[in-house]
Amino acid sequence: MKILHVNKSDTIGGASVAALRLVQAQRSAGMDSYMLVQEKTTQLDYIFSTTQTELKKKLNLYRLALEKLMFLPYEINPEFRFAFSTSNTGENIVKNKHFKQADIIHLHWFNQGFLSIGSLRKILRSGKKVVWTMHDMWAFTGGCHYANECNAFMSECGHCPFIKGEKENDKSTTIFRRKERLYAKAGWTFVSPSNWLKQIAHESVLLRNFDIDHIENPIDLNLFKPGDKLALREKYHLPPEKKLILFGAMNISDKRKGLDYFLRALHLLKNRQISDDIALVIFGKSTTEFRSAMPFATYDLSVIKDVNQMVDIYQMADIFVIPSLEDNLPNTVVESHACGLPVVAFDNAGLTEMIHHEEDGYLASFKSVDDLAMGIYWTLFEASAKQLSHNARINAEINYNAREIALRYNEIYKHLIHGNKAY
């Protein structure tokens, strides 16, 4: 049985990382697993790119630009430009030789000019067995990747907060209805890495009648593991005596990541006269304005592309803070726990099921700056660091074991091929 995973990239973005880890976990378990991407950045021979020529690269950029340009008349705010995908342009991968050879097509994240809704229709018509791991909410909304406080997808999208005007039937309605027509003929299986996303997908009009399984994202527990904190701090020239708070994301400025709440919580901590005891380590795309707003000594490591360096960073920190307002199953939490790093977050969305309050981290009341500051303080100065670290690692071993997750997916594939659902 040959499995072909389909994703926009093999490394860029959280879904790419999760998809590649799943492919590697499956291959380690003896499964015939490959990956088809539009943007390939690795040299791995089991990852295939649809972009083979300079002309194709230009065509990819054209598709992305066209999608965004066509949405400009509807766009309510440039900040949301990549938070909403119309998926009106895309490739036809059905003709790709690797697609033709596969028994299972496993979809992941494919927006921004890779696959369109029309591309999905061609996949449906091919008759291939399809599994779709949802890394956000796009599969069952009228275009947004995270709906925030909107729940229109439970009936029919319209009056979209990402779109100009107050029309009952707007661009999101059009996209919603296109998906509705597509799914009416699709016998696909959906998978959610979090129970949170699985539950709201079941509540949506588009996916309420589909099989939706819950399988977490895997991680290599032999790579992501606790390390020598003091030796690593010496290597990166970081203060050995400080309590190091780690914060980062692919794009720190994304409002969904909760930066404003994090900054306000840090300023509350600053008032507790512990500035000499704390330092911040940040990674990801940020701005000078963001860095200058930090009330503690800050070490900016910028964008990290090397996985071994990322492991080092987790291993030398004391806590990881992720004040996201909406998240599925963020890799940063999985990685932190695997490295024995406790996590402080808001008690909401997928984070609620990842973090066990006061066992391997702290779940602050949603959007409570006071409680977020309290969680950071408690984790750093009151809790047993050794016990939190131990619990975090155990949590990762139980929930994100790569081989077990690979085998759970294999049961889904076997059911699709042979019809023997035994999981």
Secondary structure as GFF3:
##gff-version 3
##sequence-region A 1 423
A	DSSP	beta_strand	2	9	.	.	.	ID=ss1
A	DSSP	alpha_helix	14	28	.	.	.	ID=ss2
A	DSSP	beta_strand	32	39	.	.	.	ID=ss3
A	DSSP	beta_strand	47	49	.	.	.	ID=ss4
A	DSSP	alpha_helix	54	71	.	.	.	ID=ss5
A	DSSP	three_ten_helix	72	74	.	.	.	ID=ss6
A	DSSP	three_ten_helix	78	80	.	.	.	ID=ss7
A	DSSP	three_ten_helix	93	95	.	.	.	ID=ss8
A	DSSP	alpha_helix	97	101	.	.	.	ID=ss9
A	DSSP	beta_strand	104	107	.	.	.	ID=ss10
A	DSSP	alpha_helix	117	126	.	.	.	ID=ss11
A	DSSP	beta_strand	129	133	.	.	.	ID=ss12
A	DSSP	three_ten_helix	138	140	.	.	.	ID=ss13
A	DSSP	three_ten_helix	152	154	.	.	.	ID=ss14
A	DSSP	alpha_helix	171	183	.	.	.	ID=ss15
A	DSSP	beta_strand	189	192	.	.	.	ID=ss16
A	DSSP	alpha_helix	195	203	.	.	.	ID=ss17
A	DSSP	beta_strand	212	214	.	.	.	ID=ss18
A	DSSP	alpha_helix	229	235	.	.	.	ID=ss19
A	DSSP	beta_strand	243	251	.	.	.	ID=ss20
A	DSSP	three_ten_helix	255	257	.	.	.	ID=ss21
A	DSSP	alpha_helix	259	270	.	.	.	ID=ss22
A	DSSP	beta_strand	278	285	.	.	.	ID=ss23
A	DSSP	alpha_helix	288	292	.	.	.	ID=ss24
A	DSSP	beta_strand	297	300	.	.	.	ID=ss25
A	DSSP	alpha_helix	307	316	.	.	.	ID=ss26
A	DSSP	beta_strand	319	322	.	.	.	ID=ss27
A	DSSP	alpha_helix	331	338	.	.	.	ID=ss28
A	DSSP	beta_strand	343	346	.	.	.	ID=ss29
A	DSSP	alpha_helix	351	354	.	.	.	ID=ss30
A	DSSP	beta_strand	361	364	.	.	.	ID=ss31
A	DSSP	alpha_helix	369	377	.	.	.	ID=ss32
A	DSSP	pi_helix	378	382	.	.	.	ID=ss33
A	DSSP	alpha_helix	385	399	.	.	.	ID=ss34
A	DSSP	alpha_helix	402	418	.	.	.	ID=ss35
###
